[in-house]
Amino acid sequence: MENLHRPTAATAFAHHSLVWVKRGPGTNSLKSRQRPARCTVSRSRPRWSMQAPGGAFTGPTYDFIIVGAGAAGSVLAHRLVNARFADGKRGAPRVLLLENGGTLDDAPIYEHIPLGFSQLLGSRLDYGFYSREDPAQMGGRGSLYFPRGMGEGGSHAISVMLYVRGSFLDYAFWEERYGATGWGPLDVIPYFKRSESNERAESQDAFGAKSREFHGADGPLRVCNQRHPNPMSLAFLRAAELEGSRRNPDFNDWNEGQEGIGMYQVTQRDGRRESPATAFLRPIRGRRNLHIETHALAERVVLDEEQRRAIGVSYIDRHGKRVIAHAACEVLLAAGAIGTPQLLMLSGIGPGEHLRSLGLKVVRDSVGVGSNLQDHAAVVVSHYSPDPFQDDRQHKQLYYTELLGKDPWTLFQYFALGTGPLTSPICEAGGFYHTRADAEDYGCDLQLRFVPFFSDPDPYKSLAEYRSGGDFLMNTNVRPAGFAVQSVLIRPHSRGSVRLSTVDPRTRPIIHANWLQDPRDLRTLVNGIQVSRKIIGLEPMEEYRGEEVFPASVTDKPEEYVRQTCHTANALVGTARMGTGPDAVVDPQLRVYGIERLRVIDASVMPKITGGQTGAPTMMIAERGADFVKQTWKLT
């Protein structure tokens, strides 16, 4: 195991078949007989470095190495590849992007179909993590399922595509309570706008002018209104208004505030899923200064321990060969809330006692690495339609079942016109509520998401069962007609952790979500069930509403139902938080404390989770992080 983490010159020779090549009198250089690993981009011609501290022979040298091609890594690669050194001598920086999953070009067609979300969970695009939990706290369950995106685009590539930034107070609290100086609302808005090309901002009317205050019109990421809202989604909004909720035309307009109900905007382009890979990576894929290695497992950050500086990354390529790439400028970790703390700890940066217990050398005792894990827990209220197994199933454009993918008109709508039910993000309508579960909380604690599918208590389990029947055309599942309302705990008080299970980077880390540790979180989800039932029971939903199946068929005690069935809404953050204090891992410029030339730029730096889906804030963090990197290295 020593050789796995601290390779010697001998192991480097064994892995790379290196030979000496004469360059001139008295000089030698390294050249590899190893056949280059197939990767997405191989136009760059990196130079070769001779040795790293300790005598380990290294591979190619780049200016920047980015670990992870998810939401943050895609943005970073886009911004750095398009930059140039201001001195005019070095040209564009050379960038290596490492991704453990596959390339976007290899992704199946259903990854690009919005309603194909039902085919993504449990697929090869999903890490499919499981946590370890206290059964007494989770209604007898000892583990929870956490889908995480594997491949270019990351978790946002397997998400429901909602574009939600959270409240302006989220970012005010980052700055005021956590010491994340420079991350206040006015600081982050320009970076949100830089990323997006929002359909609303393109309008030339008064609404468009108002939208341009908070939205960008010429960024890489396409954000738009939904093309084919389900009639039940519109009825749900009418019912919510009767219940007393106000219409909110734009959840991302901070002048309006977050509270209220409406249709969600989505990351789609011409009816197809828009992910960070399609928006940020695809336009730069052919650049000569970009090298993308997919199916590359990062083992550790290579550190010069004397100078306490990151100098490269050791990774295993698609052929099982170890490569040690050198970073002339910086290493940028963008592996997400699970991958980033795992890699930091494998590199000797983390809680000292935990690292020593596994036999790892402690380079930097950082107690915050892997702590502060936060997520959006959720529960559903699910109803059959009035006739769930007979006539209602034939109303394919209303009740979405497995029949939808076999309908010729639906397929024509999508492939020829870019519209129809296949453009649905699954969670179409909803809103934000302050349930007063915590009277002192600064903002909404609950998000509702209306789903025009019948769902089991865990919708991911339900969708996985749907997928088990085959693809859109071949699916043989018999799914009842109905709908569901998902209640999402958007500002949890409970905190979890990520820890190493072994020193083998191929071994999955230990995740403790620790949901519901704080009783306020349980109260919010119980309140969510009550609000959902109240809205569903009103007149606009009457023609669609049949029997309540969940929670009714499970228990009449909402607290028990929450403990037994709550599930992730796919928003893990916080395990390498930025700011000040003993548990802060990175400073406000995202530099790892105590280690030079190493930054963390992804969702793990969020001190507190934002109130809404975390894809947009993660891309904002990467936009801002790219600027920090460019300022440090004088890139224009």
Secondary structure, DSSP 8 states (H G I E B T S, - for coil): -HHHHS--HHHHHHHH-EEEEEEETTEEEEEE-S-----S-------B--B-TTS-B--BEEEEEEE--SHHHHHHHHHHHT--BTTSSS-S--EEEE-SS--GGGS-GGGTSGGGGGGTTTSTTB--EE----TTTTTT-S--EE--B-STTGGGGGS--B-----HHHHHHHHHHH--TT-SHHHHHHHHHHHEEEGGGG--SHHHHHHTTT--SSSSEEEB--SS--HHHHHHHHHHHHHT--B-S-TT-TTT-S-EEEE--B-EETTEE--HIIIIIGGGTT-TTEEEE-S-EEEEEEEETTTTEEEEEEEE-TTS-EEEEEEEEEEEE-SHHHHHHHHHHHTTEE-HHHHHHTT---SEE-TTTT--BB--EEEEEEEE-SSTTTGGGG-TTTS--GGGGG-HHHHHIIIIIS-SGGG--S--EEEEE---SSTT-SS--EEEEEESS---SSHHHHHHHHHTT-STTT-------EEEEEEEE-S----BEEE-SSS-TTS--EEE--TT-SHHHHHHHHHHHHHHHHHHTSGGGTTT---EEETTTT-S-HHHHHHHH-EE-S--B-TT-BSSSTT--B-TT-BBTT-BTEEE-SGGG-SS--SS-SHHHHHHHHHHHHHHHHHHTTB-
